[in-house]
Amino acid sequence: MIGLFIAALSVTPSIVAEPASHDAAKCAPDGQHPAILVDVRGFRSRAGNVRVRVFGGATSSYFDKKQALLRTEIAVPRQGPVAICMPVERPGIYAVDVRHDINANGKTDRGDGGGASGNPHVTLFDMLFSRKPDPKTVQVRVGAGTTVVPVTLNYLQGGSLKPIE
């Protein structure tokens, strides 16, 4: 599994404690490796899987599953913060999307949640018509070290997509 780990975040979100894989060192705050640390928040429940994808290059390729540079999927931990390290080849501009597959069936269902870097506002119509968020909203500039990207999950509630309150 490329670049995957779950770690507790300390008071400063850019500091990672107790990495769980050898690639986790690439998200250390030493500035040695370009990486994205995706801080996933707002789970409806602690069931199922969470998938993270990283996109780069042309903005038209953002969120096209065939164009993902990196992809990983893990079981949602029962408690604690969820942070997933995604080492990238080089500094640059990227976009991230996250999906909470609440029943772990590998398909997008009505109960699943999702989000993206920049936490763009997404409407039900955007989802129904597969409209992508504005690239300027979701772009993340990654330098030589670790860039922390908070993503708040949104779920279908009534007739809209919004975070769990």
C-alpha positions in Angstrom: 0.0 0.0 0.0 1.6 3.2 -1.2 2.0 5.9 1.4 -0.6 4.7 3.9 -0.7 5.2 7.6 -3.1 6.2 10.3 -1.8 8.4 13.1 -2.9 10.4 16.0 -2.5 14.1 15.4 -1.1 16.1 18.2 -2.1 19.7 19.1 -0.3 20.9 16.0 -1.9 19.2 13.1 1.3 19.1 11.0 3.0 16.9 13.6 2.4 13.2 13.2 2.9 10.7 16.1 3.4 7.0 15.9 3.4 6.3 12.2 2.1 2.8 11.3 4.0 2.1 8.1 7.5 2.5 6.6 6.1 5.2 4.2 4.8 7.2 7.1 8.3 8.7 7.6 7.7 10.6 4.4 5.0 12.6 6.2 7.4 13.5 9.0 7.7 17.3 9.6 11.4 17.3 8.6 10.8 18.6 5.1 12.6 15.8 3.5 9.8 14.4 1.3 6.9 16.0 -0.5 3.7 14.5 0.9 0.1 15.2 1.6 -1.3 14.3 5.1 -5.0 14.1 4.6 -6.8 14.8 7.9 -10.3 13.3 7.5 -13.0 14.7 9.8 -16.7 14.3 10.4 -17.5 10.6 10.0 -21.1 9.7 10.3 -20.1 6.4 11.9 -16.9 4.5 12.4 -17.9 1.7 10.0 -16.7 0.8 6.5 -13.8 2.0 4.6 -12.3 5.4 3.7 -10.7 5.9 0.3 -8.3 8.7 -0.6 -7.2 9.7 -4.1 -4.6 12.3 -5.2 -4.8 14.0 -8.6 -2.3 16.2 -10.4 -1.6 17.5 -13.8 -4.3 19.1 -15.9 -7.3 20.4 -13.8 -9.6 18.6 -16.3 -8.3 15.3 -14.9 -9.2 16.1 -11.3 -11.6 13.5 -9.8 -11.5 11.3 -12.9 -10.8 7.9 -11.3 -8.7 6.8 -14.2 -6.4 9.8 -13.7 -5.6 9.3 -10.0 -1.9 9.5 -9.2 -2.3 7.8 -5.9 -5.2 5.8 -4.3 -5.5 4.0 -1.0 -8.4 2.5 0.9 -8.4 1.5 4.6 -10.9 0.3 7.2 -12.2 3.3 9.2 -10.6 3.1 12.7 -13.0 2.7 15.6 -11.8 5.9 17.3 -9.3 8.7 17.1 -8.2 11.1 14.4 -7.9 9.7 10.9 -4.8 10.9 9.0 -3.6 9.3 5.8 -0.1 10.0 4.4 0.0 10.3 0.6 3.7 10.8 -0.5 3.9 12.5 -3.9 6.8 12.3 -6.3 7.6 16.1 -6.4 6.4 19.4 -5.1 3.5 20.8 -7.1 -0.2 21.4 -7.3 -2.6 18.6 -6.5 -6.2 17.9 -5.6 -7.5 15.3 -3.1 -10.8 13.5 -2.8 -12.1 11.3 0.0 -15.0 8.8 0.1 -16.4 7.1 3.2 -17.8 3.8 2.0 -19.9 3.3 5.1 -21.0 -0.3 4.3 -17.7 -1.3 2.6 -19.3 -2.6 -0.5 -17.0 -0.8 -2.9 -19.8 1.2 -4.5 -21.1 4.7 -3.9 -24.4 4.5 -2.0 -26.8 7.1 -0.6 -25.4 6.6 2.9 -21.8 7.2 1.9 -19.9 10.4 2.6 -17.4 12.3 0.6 -15.2 15.4 0.5 -12.4 17.1 -1.2 -9.4 19.3 -0.5 -10.5 22.9 0.0 -13.8 21.6 1.3 -15.9 22.9 -1.6 -19.6 23.4 -1.3 -21.3 20.6 -3.3 -25.0 20.4 -4.0 -27.2 17.4 -4.7 -27.4 18.6 -8.3 -23.6 18.7 -8.6 -23.5 15.1 -7.5 -26.4 14.0 -9.7 -24.9 15.7 -12.8 -21.3 14.7 -12.0 -20.2 18.4 -11.8 -16.7 18.8 -10.5 -15.8 21.6 -8.0 -13.9 24.6 -9.3 -10.2 23.5 -9.6 -9.0 26.7 -7.8 -11.1 25.7 -4.8 -9.6 22.2 -4.5 -6.0 22.8 -5.5 -3.3 22.2 -2.8 0.2 23.5 -3.2 2.7 20.9 -1.9 6.2 21.9 -1.1 9.3 19.9 -0.1 7.8 18.8 3.2 4.4 17.6 4.4 1.3 19.6 3.6 -1.7 18.9 5.9 -5.0 18.9 4.1 -8.1 18.8 6.2 -11.2 17.2 4.5 -14.6 17.4 6.2 -16.9 14.6 5.0 -20.4 15.5 3.7 -23.4 13.2 3.7 -26.8 13.2 2.1 -29.2 14.7 4.7 -32.7 15.5 3.6 -32.3 17.1 0.2 -28.7 18.4 0.6 -25.2 17.3 1.1 -23.6 18.6 4.3 -21.4 17.7 7.2 -22.7 15.8 10.2 -23.5 18.2 13.0 
